[in-house]
Amino acid sequence: MNRRLLAGALLVGLLGGCGVPVDEEPRRVQPPPGSFPTTGTAGPTAAAGRVTETLCFVREDRLDRAVRRVDALPGVDVHLQHLLAGPAAAEREAGFASALPGTVSVAGVRMNGTLAEVDVRAAGEETGRSDEVLAFGQIVCTLTTRSDVRRVSFRRDGRPLDVPRGDGSLSRDPLGAADYAPLMPIR
């Protein structure tokens, strides 16, 4: 019985000496070399920033996510502007493109609870172009990666706009990323 007690006391003594030393004041810790890992292709600020900003672009005729590191997640309107600016050089080199230029002209976005309402400018008659599906999908999939956006609706001249979903059907109801699942890569 004494042997067990002695062994236990010895074990406690040994483990107590293996602790991390305590500093009197906080000290600066250097980050490890190299870039931070991301789940997608990184943009020009990949190694910088504390949070990720996800943008949906087109790659190989499908919607695909590019992840950028930023200091703070921008507001919905700035996030949308980053999407409209298109892929950065490193993203283009990785095969990303945008279906938005010449297809969808965005006038602005406003939040209504967790619904992002995107205003689209009139661009003449609807063209029925196949990349319209990708263009609207880019907007929906980008905005719904945010925790504060669950659905996206589109309006033109104050009225709900019918937009193409991933299966080719038109909808004027609020949309989510699942509506474009047929155009997303299988992972």
Secondary structure, DSSP 4 states (H G I P E B T S, - for coil): -HHHHHHHHHHHHHHHTTSPPPPSS----PPPSSPPP-SSEE-TTTTS-SEEEEEEEEETTEEEEEEEEESSPPPHHHHHHHHHT---HHHHHTT-B-S-TTT--EEEEEEETTEEEEEE---SS----THHHHHHHHHHHHHTTSTT-SEEEEEETTEE--EE-TTS-EE-S-B-GGGGGGGSPP-
